Amino acid sequence: MHNLSAVSHLVSLRASAGNSARLGARLSALIAPSSSTGGCLHFALQQSMTDKDVWVISGVWIDASAMNDWFATPELKIFSELVTERLVSSLDFQTFSHVSVAQAEAAYGLPDVRKAG
């Protein structure tokens, strides 16, 4: 079970025309160093099954401090390089905090709802 303070990030990238394989190769260089960064619980690179130009990088971190430490690593300069080299036509970087059932119910004022399972 993940720590309740766990946070995550999701980076969605679209390769520019003709550059998907090159983009994937560049992004794959992030896997090993990111996975071994302190506080990393999970790190993955995925390619869309329906649109080969779409790539997603996701990571789960023990807390915001660990994720912020990863943001400061030299490896992350890759994102500015990909834009500069015009290997991507779009890049979206989002961060998320994990929400418990109790937090979600409190935030949205949900009545006693039947839970799945």
C-alpha positions in Angstrom: 0.0 0.0 0.0 1.4 3.4 -0.9 2.0 6.1 1.6 -0.9 8.5 1.8 1.4 11.5 1.1 2.4 9.8 -2.2 2.4 12.0 -5.3 2.7 11.3 -9.0 3.4 12.9 -12.3 2.2 12.3 -15.8 3.9 13.6 -18.9 2.1 13.2 -22.2 4.1 13.8 -25.4 3.2 13.7 -29.1 6.0 13.2 -31.5 6.3 15.5 -34.4 5.8 13.9 -37.8 8.3 11.1 -38.5 10.0 11.3 -35.1 8.2 8.8 -32.9 11.0 6.2 -32.8 13.6 8.8 -32.1 11.4 10.3 -29.3 10.9 6.9 -27.8 14.6 6.2 -27.8 15.4 9.5 -26.1 12.7 9.0 -23.5 13.8 5.5 -22.7 17.1 7.1 -21.4 15.0 8.4 -18.4 13.9 5.0 -17.1 17.0 3.7 -15.3 18.1 6.9 -13.6 14.6 7.9 -12.7 13.7 4.5 -11.3 16.7 4.6 -9.0 16.1 8.1 -7.8 15.5 8.2 -4.0 11.8 8.1 -3.2 10.7 6.7 -6.6 8.0 4.1 -6.1 7.2 3.5 -9.8 8.4 4.9 -13.1 7.2 3.9 -16.5 7.4 4.9 -20.2 4.5 3.8 -22.4 3.6 4.2 -26.1 -0.1 4.4 -27.1 -1.4 1.3 -28.7 -3.7 3.3 -31.0 -1.5 6.3 -31.9 2.2 5.5 -32.2 3.1 9.2 -31.9 1.8 9.4 -28.3 4.1 8.6 -25.4 3.4 8.8 -21.7 5.8 8.9 -18.8 4.4 8.3 -15.3 6.0 8.3 -11.9 4.8 7.7 -8.4 6.9 9.2 -5.6 6.9 8.7 -1.8 6.2 12.4 -1.3 6.3 15.8 -2.9 9.9 16.3 -1.7 11.1 13.2 -3.5 9.3 14.3 -6.7 10.7 17.8 -6.5 14.2 16.3 -6.1 13.6 14.4 -9.3 12.5 17.6 -11.0 16.0 19.1 -10.2 18.0 16.2 -11.7 20.1 16.9 -14.8 18.2 14.2 -16.8 15.1 16.4 -16.9 16.8 18.8 -19.3 15.6 16.3 -21.9 12.2 17.9 -22.0 13.6 21.3 -23.1 15.9 19.6 -25.6 13.0 17.7 -27.2 11.1 20.9 -27.7 14.2 22.8 -29.0 15.0 19.9 -31.4 11.3 19.9 -32.5 10.9 16.1 -31.8 7.6 16.9 -30.1 4.5 18.7 -31.3 3.0 18.8 -27.8 4.1 18.2 -24.3 1.8 18.2 -21.2 3.3 17.8 -17.7 0.9 17.3 -14.8 1.5 16.5 -11.1 -1.1 14.9 -8.8 -1.6 14.2 -5.1 -3.3 11.0 -4.1 -6.8 11.3 -2.6 -8.3 8.8 -0.2 -11.9 7.7 -0.3 -12.6 9.7 2.8 -11.0 12.8 1.3 -13.0 12.5 -1.9 -16.3 12.0 0.0 -15.5 15.0 2.2 -14.5 17.2 -0.7 -17.6 16.5 -2.8 -20.1 16.0 0.0 -21.1 12.7 -1.3 -23.8 10.8 0.6 -23.3 7.2 1.6 -22.6 5.8 -1.8 -22.4 2.1 -2.6 -18.7 1.3 -3.2 -17.6 -1.0 -5.9 -16.4 -4.4 -4.9 
